[in-house]
Amino acid sequence: MLIKIINPNTTQSMTKSIEKAAKKYAGKDTEIIAVNPVMGPDSIETYYDEYLSVPGVLEEIIKGDREERVDAFVIACFNDPGLYAARELTSKPVIGIAEAAITTAKFIAPCFSVVTVLNRSKHITKEIIRKYNAQDYCASVRATNLSVLDFDRCPEKGLEALAEESRKAVEQDGAECILLGCAGFVNFVEDLQKTLGVPVLDGVSPAVKFAEILVDMGCRTSKILTYGFPEKKQIIGFSDILKKLWD
């Protein structure tokens, strides 16, 4: 089984961390490849960042489907950028890490809190929670007010901030599970789990396991209507990969 993980930003150090975390939990017969687009923002914290990242994500989906013989895809950003469009491009399963984390949290706790990056990112995270109909399970959304790249540059400071906000979520908001609202937080799960006394989930690990399950079950993306392949039309000004979708 070959699972392709797409880090939608262009920061390669983060891609390597995501790959390492995914391989830790992948089955022994599962091969993991992790990539990031060659175009797009170096971090994703705003709507602008998210929308700029989508063409690069879709390119990697097309390459994986047509050239790399990938069995399933994971989009490794808690915004799940381009997820539904990606499902239009392939019949292979495509999993977003926010959807995977939220689904897993529902299995193991009656409520959860999400800890994210910048304060301005909180509303985006709340929108994601509403999109997946999980608002009744969400005790709170908290932010460290550190950027994605701050965590990459100084992980010790990042861990301290995550621990502080996660502790507040448990003690003040009543959270019984913590979701880490950024794929760049994968390295902090074990340390936080030891100190908080509640389950701590990143999205990458459960997304990989869901991808494996869907492939094992022979499940494919429905193409009957909503996620059908895009209609053929002229595409102007984009990369050859996107323009040659129908070749």
Rosetta blueprint (number, residue, H / E / L):
1 M L
2 L E
3 I E
4 K E
5 I E
6 I E
7 N L
8 P L
9 N L
10 T L
11 T L
12 Q H
13 S H
14 M H
15 T H
16 K H
17 S H
18 I H
19 E H
20 K H
21 A H
22 A H
23 K H
24 K H
25 Y H
26 A L
27 G L
28 K L
29 D L
30 T L
31 E E
32 I E
33 I E
34 A E
35 V E
36 N L
37 P L
38 V L
39 M L
40 G L
41 P L
42 D L
43 S L
44 I L
45 E L
46 T L
47 Y H
48 Y H
49 D H
50 E H
51 Y H
52 L H
53 S H
54 V H
55 P H
56 G H
57 V H
58 L H
59 E H
60 E H
61 I H
62 I H
63 K H
64 G H
65 D H
66 R H
67 E L
68 E L
69 R L
70 V L
71 D L
72 A E
73 F E
74 V E
75 I E
76 A L
77 C L
78 F L
79 N L
80 D L
81 P L
82 G L
83 L H
84 Y H
85 A H
86 A H
87 R H
88 E H
89 L H
90 T L
91 S L
92 K L
93 P L
94 V E
95 I E
96 G E
97 I H
98 A H
99 E H
100 A H
101 A H
102 I H
103 T H
104 T H
105 A H
106 K H
107 F H
108 I H
109 A L
110 P L
111 C L
112 F E
113 S E
114 V E
115 V E
116 T E
117 V L
118 L L
119 N H
120 R H
121 S H
122 K H
123 H H
124 I H
125 T H
126 K H
127 E H
128 I H
129 I H
130 R H
131 K H
132 Y L
133 N L
134 A L
135 Q H
136 D H
137 Y H
138 C E
139 A E
140 S E
141 V E
142 R E
143 A E
144 T L
145 N L
146 L L
147 S L
148 V H
149 L H
150 D H
151 F H
152 D H
153 R H
154 C L
155 P H
156 E H
157 K H
158 G H
159 L H
160 E H
161 A H
162 L H
163 A H
164 E H
165 E H
166 S H
167 R H
168 K H
169 A H
170 V H
171 E H
172 Q L
173 D L
174 G L
175 A L
176 E L
177 C L
178 I E
179 L E
180 L E
181 G L
182 C L
183 A H
184 G H
185 F H
186 V H
187 N H
188 F H
189 V H
190 E H
191 D H
192 L H
193 Q H
194 K H
195 T H
196 L H
197 G L
198 V L
199 P L
200 V E
201 L E
202 D L
203 G L
204 V H
205 S H
206 P H
207 A H
208 V H
209 K H
210 F H
211 A H
212 E H
213 I H
214 L H
215 V H
216 D H
217 M L
218 G L
219 C L
220 R L
221 T L
222 S L
223 K L
224 I L
225 L L
226 T L
227 Y L
228 G L
229 F L
230 P L
231 E L
232 K L
233 K L
234 Q L
235 I L
236 I L
237 G L
238 F L
239 S L
240 D H
241 I H
242 L H
243 K H
244 K L
245 L L
246 W L
247 D L
